[in-house]
């Protein structure tokens, strides 16, 4: 992957290049023309602007995968940041887009606010359940610092439960739109047994998934 500061890095899960491949990569990055770099920067900004206006152009529906809210709504300015022990922190909220999955939970990831650290590790992850009883059971498993941070987040972020409920509905709607916009898969429903795994990839039986839409 070419970075716009004339460095390079591996993509996630990319196999490490051979010595010959690495020499080619280094040579390309070292000798890249300024005119080409300017063009790539321009196209990067154009693509980013288009994506912010049209997030459906890059979002991919994968059953069971949780998507960060700001990936789907990059123009939303309501950040989930708060203070704890006189230092700034923020949390990211991720949702399962599948509208057929009534999971009613959100994945929180807590971070310390560090502008100069692009690869900072999360402090901890937390499953936030919309159901208060389930949420109380989860909270019992947290450590004292995690509980304190969660309480501070609830105090600093106005109406956090209502915000999360609203975002949950928005993300399920995005998932519904992605399912409806998927191209035809080319299979004939009559050839699939009702007890077979659904070909949409949800992991559910066909009779409890896409077959319901045909009735």
C-alpha positions as CSV (number, residue, x, y, z in Angstrom):
1,X,0.0,0.0,0.0
2,X,1.4,3.4,-1.0
3,X,1.0,6.1,1.6
4,X,0.7,9.7,0.4
5,X,3.8,10.7,2.4
6,X,5.9,8.5,0.0
7,X,6.1,5.6,2.4
8,X,4.6,2.1,2.0
9,X,3.0,-0.5,4.3
10,X,1.3,-3.8,4.1
11,X,-2.4,-4.2,3.8
12,X,-4.3,-6.0,6.6
13,X,-3.8,-9.8,6.3
14,X,-1.4,-9.3,3.3
15,X,1.2,-11.9,2.8
16,X,4.7,-10.6,3.4
17,X,6.3,-9.8,0.0
18,X,9.4,-11.7,-1.2
19,X,12.8,-9.9,-1.3
20,X,12.4,-9.3,-5.0
21,X,8.9,-7.9,-4.6
22,X,10.0,-5.7,-1.8
23,X,12.9,-4.3,-3.9
24,X,10.4,-3.5,-6.6
25,X,8.1,-1.8,-4.1
26,X,10.9,0.3,-2.6
27,X,12.1,1.3,-6.0
28,X,8.7,2.4,-7.1
29,X,8.0,4.5,-4.0
30,X,11.5,6.0,-4.1
31,X,11.2,7.1,-7.8
32,X,7.6,8.1,-7.9
33,X,7.2,11.4,-9.8
34,X,5.8,14.4,-7.9
35,X,3.2,14.9,-10.7
36,X,1.8,11.4,-10.1
37,X,1.8,11.8,-6.4
38,X,-0.2,15.1,-6.8
39,X,-2.7,13.2,-9.0
40,X,-3.1,10.4,-6.5
41,X,-3.7,12.9,-3.7
42,X,-6.3,14.6,-5.8
43,X,-8.1,11.3,-6.6
44,X,-7.9,10.3,-2.9
45,X,-9.6,13.6,-1.9
46,X,-12.2,13.1,-4.7
47,X,-12.9,9.5,-3.6
48,X,-13.2,10.5,0.0
49,X,-15.6,13.3,-0.7
50,X,-17.7,11.0,-2.9
51,X,-17.7,8.3,-0.2
52,X,-18.9,10.8,2.5
53,X,-21.8,11.7,0.2
54,X,-22.5,8.2,-0.8
55,X,-21.5,5.7,1.9
56,X,-23.6,3.0,0.2
57,X,-21.0,3.0,-2.6
58,X,-18.4,1.3,-0.4
59,X,-20.3,-0.4,2.4
60,X,-20.4,-4.2,2.1
61,X,-23.1,-6.4,3.8
62,X,-21.6,-9.3,5.7
63,X,-23.9,-11.1,8.2
64,X,-22.4,-11.1,11.7
65,X,-19.9,-8.4,11.0
66,X,-20.1,-5.2,13.1
67,X,-19.6,-1.9,11.3
68,X,-18.5,1.3,12.9
69,X,-21.3,3.9,12.9
70,X,-19.0,6.6,11.4
71,X,-18.2,4.3,8.4
72,X,-21.9,4.4,7.5
73,X,-22.4,8.1,8.4
74,X,-19.1,9.8,8.0
75,X,-20.6,13.3,8.0
76,X,-22.1,12.8,11.4
77,X,-20.4,15.3,13.8
78,X,-21.8,13.8,17.1
79,X,-18.6,12.2,18.5
80,X,-18.7,10.0,21.6
81,X,-15.9,11.6,23.6
82,X,-15.6,12.2,27.3
83,X,-13.2,13.0,30.1
84,X,-11.8,10.7,32.8
85,X,-9.3,11.7,35.4
86,X,-8.7,15.0,33.6
87,X,-7.8,13.2,30.3
88,X,-9.8,12.9,27.1
89,X,-11.2,9.6,25.9
90,X,-13.6,8.5,23.2
91,X,-15.5,5.4,22.3
92,X,-16.4,3.9,18.9
93,X,-19.8,2.2,18.4
94,X,-20.2,-0.7,16.0
95,X,-23.4,-2.4,14.9
96,X,-24.5,-5.6,13.2
97,X,-26.2,-4.4,10.0
98,X,-28.3,-7.5,9.5
99,X,-31.9,-6.4,10.0
100,X,-32.9,-10.1,10.3
101,X,-30.8,-10.4,13.4
102,X,-32.7,-8.9,16.4
103,X,-29.5,-8.9,18.5
104,X,-30.1,-5.6,20.3
105,X,-26.5,-5.1,21.2
106,X,-23.7,-2.6,20.2
107,X,-20.0,-3.1,20.4
108,X,-18.2,-0.3,22.2
109,X,-14.4,0.2,21.9
110,X,-12.8,2.7,24.3
111,X,-9.7,4.7,23.4
112,X,-7.5,7.4,24.9
113,X,-7.6,10.6,22.8
114,X,-4.1,10.7,21.2
115,X,-3.9,12.7,18.1
116,X,-0.3,11.7,17.4
117,X,-0.9,8.0,17.6
118,X,-2.7,6.6,14.6
119,X,-2.3,3.0,15.6
120,X,-3.2,3.2,19.3
121,X,-4.6,0.0,20.8
122,X,-8.0,0.0,22.4
123,X,-8.3,0.2,26.1
124,X,-11.1,-2.3,26.3
125,X,-14.2,-3.6,24.4
126,X,-17.7,-3.6,25.8
127,X,-20.9,-5.2,24.6
128,X,-23.7,-2.6,25.3
129,X,-27.1,-4.2,25.3
130,X,-30.2,-2.2,24.7
131,X,-32.0,-4.4,27.2
132,X,-31.2,-3.0,30.7
133,X,-31.3,-6.4,32.4
134,X,-28.7,-7.9,30.0
135,X,-26.6,-4.7,30.3
136,X,-26.5,-5.1,34.1
137,X,-25.3,-8.7,33.7
138,X,-22.5,-7.6,31.4
139,X,-21.5,-4.7,33.8
140,X,-20.9,-7.2,36.5
141,X,-17.9,-8.6,34.5
142,X,-16.2,-5.2,34.2
143,X,-13.2,-4.1,36.3
144,X,-13.4,-1.0,38.5
145,X,-11.6,1.3,36.0
146,X,-13.9,0.1,33.2
147,X,-17.0,0.7,35.2
148,X,-15.7,4.2,36.1
149,X,-15.0,5.0,32.5
150,X,-18.4,3.8,31.4
151,X,-20.1,5.9,34.1
152,X,-18.1,9.0,33.0
153,X,-19.1,8.3,29.4
154,X,-22.8,8.2,30.4
155,X,-22.4,11.5,32.3
156,X,-20.4,13.4,29.6
157,X,-22.3,12.2,26.5
158,X,-25.8,13.7,26.6
159,X,-28.6,11.1,26.4
160,X,-26.2,8.3,25.4
161,X,-28.8,5.5,25.6
162,X,-31.1,7.4,23.3
163,X,-28.3,8.1,20.9
164,X,-27.4,4.5,20.7
165,X,-31.0,3.3,20.2
166,X,-31.3,5.9,17.3
167,X,-28.1,4.8,15.7
168,X,-29.0,1.1,16.1
169,X,-32.2,1.7,14.0
170,X,-30.2,3.7,11.5
171,X,-27.7,1.0,11.0
172,X,-30.4,-1.7,10.7
173,X,-32.0,0.4,8.0
174,X,-28.6,0.6,6.2
175,X,-28.4,-3.2,6.3
176,X,-31.9,-3.5,4.9
177,X,-30.9,-1.2,2.0
178,X,-27.8,-3.1,1.3
179,X,-29.7,-6.4,1.2
180,X,-32.3,-5.0,-1.2
181,X,-29.6,-3.5,-3.4
182,X,-27.6,-6.8,-3.7
183,X,-27.6,-8.2,-7.3
184,X,-29.4,-11.4,-8.0
185,X,-27.2,-14.4,-7.0
186,X,-28.4,-16.6,-9.9
187,X,-29.9,-19.4,-7.8
188,X,-33.4,-20.7,-8.2
189,X,-35.2,-20.8,-4.8
190,X,-37.1,-24.0,-5.8
191,X,-33.8,-26.0,-5.9
192,X,-32.9,-25.2,-2.3
193,X,-34.2,-27.4,0.5
194,X,-35.9,-25.4,3.3
195,X,-33.5,-26.9,5.8
196,X,-30.4,-26.0,3.8
197,X,-28.1,-23.1,4.8
198,X,-29.3,-19.9,3.2
199,X,-27.2,-18.9,0.2
200,X,-27.2,-15.3,1.3
201,X,-24.5,-16.1,3.9
202,X,-26.4,-15.4,7.0
203,X,-25.7,-18.8,8.5
204,X,-29.4,-19.4,9.1
205,X,-31.5,-22.1,7.5
206,X,-33.1,-21.1,4.3
207,X,-36.7,-21.4,5.7
208,X,-35.9,-19.0,8.5
209,X,-34.2,-16.4,6.3
210,X,-34.6,-15.5,2.6
211,X,-37.5,-17.9,2.1
212,X,-39.6,-15.7,4.4
213,X,-39.3,-12.9,1.8
214,X,-40.7,-15.0,-0.9
215,X,-43.9,-15.8,1.0
